Structure formats: structure tokens, C-alpha cells
Amino acid sequence: MLRHTAGRAYDELVRLAERGPLRTRGARPVVRDIGWFEPREGALEVFARIGAGDRLRAMAFRLEQGRDLRWRCTAVELGGPRAHRPDAR
């Protein structure tokens, strides 16, 4: 998926992949529910509820269609709100 990302979403996906936040012992992660909202033409805000054992996580991402008509992920979040980072502007 990394090759289909743009901007900060790329960095966030790399960070998530390194941490492996959906890995659990035993149960494999399963998508329980998905949904989307179209805030404007060429943009989708998508969510998924992912269960693994007794844990339930939320993943949200934004997809935007470029001039070349390819869709790219431009934002991604897992779980609750992002923790404050001192280097964030």
C-alpha cells in the first residue's frame, strides 16, 4: 500500500508497519465493519473496525483521486486520536 500513498500518510503507514499494531497472539485480525463518506467528488473518507481476539481497533484513512485518475491514500489513523508530537507543526 505504501506505493499508493502521498504526503504524511506514507510516513504514518511506515510507522504503523514497524509497530505492527494489529498483531496479536492467537487470533488473526478480521475486518468486522467498513464504511465511507464522500466529502467531495474525488475524495473518500473510509473507516474499518478490525477485531483480533477480544480487541477491537478502528482504522480510518482518506483516499483522493489524482489528476491521473489514480487513487492515493493521503491520511491514515489507527485507534484513537494521534498522540501529540513535539515536532508536529
BELHUSUL-V531062 format. One record per backbone hydrogen bond with DSSP energy under -0.5 kcal/mol. CO is the residue of the C=O (numbers start at 0). NH is the residue of the N-H. E is the energy in kcal/mol with one decimal. If there is no record, write none. Layout:
BEGIN
CO/NH/E ; CO/NH/E
END
This chain:
BEGIN
0/3/-2.3 ; 1/4/-1.3 ; 3/72/-3.4 ; 5/8/-1.2 ; 6/9/-1.1 ; 6/10/-0.8 ; 7/11/-2.4 ; 8/12/-2.5 ; 9/13/-2.2 ; 10/14/-2.2 ; 11/15/-2.5 ; 12/16/-2.6 ; 13/17/-2.0 ; 14/18/-1.7 ; 15/19/-2.1 ; 15/20/-0.7 ; 19/22/-1.7 ; 24/26/-1.1 ; 29/31/-0.6 ; 29/50/-2.9 ; 32/48/-2.6 ; 34/46/-2.5 ; 36/38/-0.8 ; 36/44/-3.0 ; 39/42/-1.7 ; 41/64/-2.9 ; 42/39/-0.7 ; 43/45/-0.6 ; 43/62/-3.1 ; 44/36/-2.1 ; 45/60/-2.6 ; 46/34/-1.9 ; 47/49/-0.6 ; 47/58/-2.6 ; 48/31/-3.4 ; 48/32/-1.2 ; 48/50/-0.5 ; 49/56/-3.1 ; 50/29/-2.9 ; 51/54/-2.0 ; 54/51/-2.4 ; 56/49/-2.9 ; 57/78/-3.7 ; 58/47/-2.5 ; 59/76/-2.8 ; 60/45/-3.1 ; 61/73/-2.6 ; 61/74/-1.0 ; 62/43/-2.7 ; 63/65/-0.5 ; 63/71/-2.2 ; 65/68/-2.2 ; 69/65/-2.8 ; 71/63/-2.7 ; 71/73/-0.5 ; 72/5/-2.3 ; 74/61/-2.1 ; 76/59/-2.7 ; 84/87/-2.0
END
